């Protein structure tokens, strides 16, 4: 883990610059709009509100007896908002190096600084929204002690996006097709996860496919915590740990192999 630790140390030393770049990235994204940065929060909140109104209020749709909750909209939101946060952070991290090519070719800055900026700019928007879910779902089980797992899930998800965002950013620098391929996979990934349906509804013979989605462990964790007030199951924690470890190992390998050529690829 020598290369990964060296980049982590460089990132820590440049943490002030990273935070400045993160704030500028968010401000630039909504420059010229009347609501400014409020748009960043309004879009996911309005999406979640639409799911609740359509499925729980207008159609009053209900899941089967074995589901963690009967209300379809309530079930969907517990997994959908974390998925939206994951897809947004991963996409921004993946494109960060390609979009910063001009800056990196002219300045001796750590490339991972731009990956961190992109992921943090997304996390600054979504992490507070995920924590707000705690307040919205707490009345379902009276602020159960297991709600303490939510901050751990959010921090773990940010780390997941940092690791895999950096992996994809390096691969995209080497081969631009990665941008198109991963965007396509992300658009389908929500269907290969327990976001839209409980795992029990997926055919048992192919249920292992759901674990190929890095967000399956997190989605199950959010659903256990928010919908049932229960601590995430050991299997969910193991899946999360496995994806974090795999991300660290792959990133270590790519950092070693791309150290000399990365800026040239851009």
C-alpha positions as CSV (number, residue, x, y, z in Angstrom):
1,X,0.0,0.0,0.0
2,X,3.0,2.3,-0.4
3,X,1.7,4.2,-3.4
4,X,-1.8,4.6,-1.9
5,X,-0.4,5.9,1.4
6,X,1.9,8.3,-0.4
7,X,-1.0,9.8,-2.3
8,X,-3.1,9.9,0.8
9,X,-0.4,11.8,2.6
10,X,0.0,14.2,-0.3
11,X,-3.8,14.7,-0.2
12,X,-3.8,15.4,3.5
13,X,-1.0,18.0,3.1
14,X,-3.1,19.7,0.4
15,X,-6.4,19.5,2.4
16,X,-6.8,23.3,2.6
17,X,-6.4,23.6,-1.2
18,X,-8.7,20.6,-1.7
19,X,-11.5,22.3,0.3
20,X,-11.1,25.6,-1.6
21,X,-11.3,23.7,-4.9
22,X,-14.3,21.8,-3.6
23,X,-16.2,25.0,-2.7
24,X,-15.3,26.6,-6.1
25,X,-16.5,23.5,-7.9
26,X,-19.9,23.7,-6.3
27,X,-20.2,27.4,-6.8
28,X,-19.1,27.3,-10.4
29,X,-21.7,24.5,-11.1
30,X,-24.6,26.8,-10.3
31,X,-23.1,30.2,-11.2
32,X,-25.6,32.5,-12.8
33,X,-28.7,30.8,-11.4
34,X,-31.1,32.6,-9.1
35,X,-31.1,29.9,-6.5
36,X,-27.4,29.2,-6.7
37,X,-26.2,26.2,-4.7
38,X,-29.7,25.5,-3.5
39,X,-30.3,23.7,-6.8
40,X,-27.9,21.0,-5.8
41,X,-30.1,20.1,-2.8
42,X,-33.4,20.9,-4.5
43,X,-33.1,18.3,-7.3
44,X,-32.6,15.2,-5.2
45,X,-35.2,16.4,-2.6
46,X,-37.8,17.0,-5.4
47,X,-37.0,13.5,-6.8
48,X,-37.5,11.9,-3.4
49,X,-40.7,13.9,-2.8
50,X,-42.1,12.8,-6.2
51,X,-41.5,9.1,-5.3
52,X,-43.3,9.5,-2.0
53,X,-46.3,11.4,-3.5
54,X,-46.7,9.0,-6.4
55,X,-46.2,5.6,-4.6
56,X,-47.4,6.3,-1.0
57,X,-50.0,9.1,-1.4
58,X,-51.6,8.9,-4.8
59,X,-51.5,5.1,-5.5
60,X,-50.9,3.9,-1.9
61,X,-48.9,0.9,-3.2
62,X,-47.9,-1.8,-0.7
63,X,-45.2,-4.4,-0.6
64,X,-45.7,-8.1,0.5
65,X,-45.7,-9.3,4.1
66,X,-42.0,-10.2,4.1
67,X,-40.7,-6.7,3.1
68,X,-39.0,-4.4,5.6
69,X,-41.9,-2.0,5.2
70,X,-45.2,-2.1,3.4
71,X,-45.2,1.4,1.8
72,X,-43.5,1.2,-1.6
73,X,-42.4,4.9,-1.7
74,X,-40.9,4.7,1.8
75,X,-39.0,1.6,0.8
76,X,-37.7,3.1,-2.5
77,X,-36.4,6.3,-1.0
78,X,-34.3,4.5,1.6
79,X,-32.3,2.9,-1.2
80,X,-32.7,5.4,-4.0
81,X,-31.2,8.4,-2.3
82,X,-27.9,6.5,-1.4
83,X,-27.8,5.2,-5.0
84,X,-28.2,8.7,-6.4
85,X,-25.3,9.9,-4.2
86,X,-23.1,7.0,-5.2
87,X,-23.8,7.4,-9.0
88,X,-23.2,11.2,-8.8
89,X,-20.0,10.9,-6.8
90,X,-18.6,8.1,-8.9
91,X,-19.4,9.8,-12.2
92,X,-17.8,13.1,-11.1
93,X,-14.7,11.3,-9.7
94,X,-14.3,9.3,-12.9
95,X,-14.3,12.4,-15.2
96,X,-12.2,14.5,-12.8
97,X,-8.7,13.8,-14.3
98,X,-9.8,14.2,-17.9
99,X,-11.6,17.5,-17.2
100,X,-8.6,18.8,-15.3
101,X,-6.0,17.8,-18.0
102,X,-5.0,21.4,-18.7
103,X,-4.3,22.3,-15.1
104,X,-2.4,19.1,-14.4
105,X,-0.2,19.5,-17.5
106,X,0.8,23.0,-16.4
107,X,1.1,22.5,-12.6
108,X,2.8,19.9,-10.4
109,X,-0.3,19.1,-8.4
110,X,-1.3,15.7,-7.0
111,X,-3.7,14.2,-9.6
112,X,-5.7,12.6,-6.8
113,X,-6.4,16.1,-5.5
114,X,-8.9,16.5,-8.4
115,X,-10.6,13.2,-7.8
116,X,-11.0,14.1,-4.1
117,X,-12.4,17.5,-5.1
118,X,-15.0,16.0,-7.4
119,X,-16.1,13.3,-4.9
120,X,-16.2,15.8,-2.0
121,X,-18.2,18.3,-4.0
122,X,-20.9,15.6,-4.5
123,X,-20.7,14.4,-0.9
124,X,-21.1,17.9,0.5
125,X,-24.5,17.9,-1.2
126,X,-25.7,14.3,-0.6
127,X,-24.2,13.5,2.8
128,X,-26.4,16.0,4.7
129,X,-29.5,14.7,2.8
130,X,-28.6,11.1,3.8
131,X,-28.4,12.2,7.4
132,X,-31.7,14.0,7.1
133,X,-33.3,10.6,6.2
134,X,-32.5,9.7,9.8
135,X,-34.9,12.4,11.0
136,X,-37.5,11.5,8.4
137,X,-37.5,7.7,9.2
138,X,-36.9,7.8,13.0
139,X,-40.6,8.0,13.9
140,X,-41.0,4.5,12.2
141,X,-39.2,2.9,15.2
142,X,-38.8,5.7,17.8
143,X,-35.1,6.6,17.3
144,X,-33.8,3.1,17.7
145,X,-30.1,2.9,18.9
146,X,-29.2,1.3,15.5
147,X,-29.6,4.7,13.9
148,X,-26.1,5.3,15.1
149,X,-25.0,3.2,12.2
150,X,-26.1,5.8,9.6
151,X,-23.0,8.1,10.0
152,X,-20.8,5.0,9.5
153,X,-22.6,4.1,6.4
154,X,-22.3,7.6,5.0
155,X,-18.6,7.8,5.7
156,X,-18.0,4.4,4.3
157,X,-19.9,5.3,1.1
158,X,-17.8,8.5,0.7
159,X,-14.6,6.4,1.0
160,X,-16.0,3.8,-1.5
161,X,-16.6,6.6,-4.0
162,X,-13.1,8.1,-3.4
163,X,-11.4,4.7,-4.0
164,X,-13.4,3.6,-7.0
165,X,-13.7,7.1,-8.4
166,X,-9.9,7.3,-8.4
167,X,-9.6,3.8,-10.0
168,X,-12.0,4.8,-12.8
169,X,-10.4,8.2,-13.3
170,X,-7.0,6.6,-14.0
171,X,-8.6,4.0,-16.3
172,X,-10.6,6.8,-18.1
173,X,-7.3,8.7,-18.6
174,X,-5.8,5.7,-20.3
175,X,-8.8,4.7,-22.3
176,X,-11.7,7.2,-22.9
177,X,-14.2,4.3,-23.6
178,X,-14.3,3.7,-19.9
179,X,-16.4,6.9,-19.5
180,X,-19.1,5.6,-21.8
181,X,-19.0,2.1,-20.4
182,X,-19.3,3.1,-16.8
183,X,-22.1,5.6,-17.5
184,X,-24.1,2.8,-19.2
185,X,-23.4,0.4,-16.3
186,X,-24.5,3.0,-13.7
187,X,-27.8,3.6,-15.6
188,X,-28.5,-0.2,-15.3
189,X,-26.9,-0.8,-11.9
190,X,-30.0,0.3,-9.9
191,X,-31.9,-2.7,-11.4
192,X,-29.1,-5.0,-10.1
193,X,-29.5,-4.0,-6.5
194,X,-32.1,-4.1,-3.7
195,X,-33.0,-0.5,-4.4
196,X,-36.2,-1.2,-6.3
197,X,-37.2,-4.5,-4.7
198,X,-36.3,-6.6,-1.7
199,X,-33.6,-9.2,-2.3
200,X,-36.1,-12.0,-1.5
201,X,-38.1,-11.1,-4.7
202,X,-35.0,-11.7,-6.9
203,X,-34.7,-15.3,-8.2
204,X,-32.7,-17.3,-5.7
205,X,-30.5,-18.9,-8.4
206,X,-29.2,-15.5,-9.5
207,X,-29.3,-13.6,-6.2
208,X,-25.5,-13.7,-6.0
209,X,-25.4,-11.3,-9.0
210,X,-26.7,-8.5,-6.7
211,X,-23.5,-8.7,-4.6
212,X,-21.5,-7.7,-7.8
213,X,-23.0,-4.3,-7.3
214,X,-20.8,-2.4,-4.8
215,X,-23.8,-0.6,-3.4
216,X,-25.8,-3.7,-2.4
217,X,-24.2,-3.9,1.1
218,X,-24.8,-0.2,1.7
219,X,-28.4,-0.2,0.4
220,X,-29.2,-3.2,2.7
221,X,-27.5,-1.3,5.6
222,X,-29.5,1.9,5.0
223,X,-32.8,-0.2,4.7
224,X,-32.1,-2.1,7.9
225,X,-31.3,1.1,9.8
226,X,-33.9,3.4,8.4
227,X,-36.9,1.0,7.8
228,X,-36.5,-1.4,10.7
229,X,-34.3,0.4,13.3
230,X,-32.0,-2.6,13.2
231,X,-28.2,-2.7,13.0
232,X,-27.1,-3.8,9.5
233,X,-26.5,-7.5,9.1
234,X,-23.0,-9.0,9.2
235,X,-23.3,-9.9,5.6
236,X,-23.8,-6.3,4.6
237,X,-20.8,-5.2,6.6
238,X,-18.7,-7.9,5.0
239,X,-19.7,-6.9,1.5
240,X,-18.9,-3.2,2.3
241,X,-15.5,-4.2,3.7
242,X,-14.8,-6.4,0.7
243,X,-15.5,-3.6,-1.8
244,X,-13.4,-1.1,0.2
245,X,-10.5,-3.5,0.4
246,X,-10.8,-4.4,-3.3
247,X,-10.9,-0.7,-4.2
248,X,-7.7,0.0,-2.2
249,X,-5.9,-2.9,-3.8
250,X,-6.8,-2.0,-7.3
251,X,-6.0,1.6,-6.8
252,X,-2.6,0.7,-5.3
253,X,-1.8,-1.3,-8.4
254,X,-2.9,1.4,-10.8
255,X,-1.1,4.1,-9.0
256,X,2.2,2.1,-9.2
257,X,1.7,1.4,-12.9
258,X,0.5,4.9,-14.0
259,X,2.8,7.1,-11.8
260,X,5.1,8.1,-14.8
261,X,2.5,8.2,-17.6
262,X,-0.7,9.5,-16.0
263,X,-0.3,13.2,-17.0
264,X,0.8,12.2,-20.5
265,X,-2.3,10.2,-21.0
266,X,-4.4,13.3,-20.3
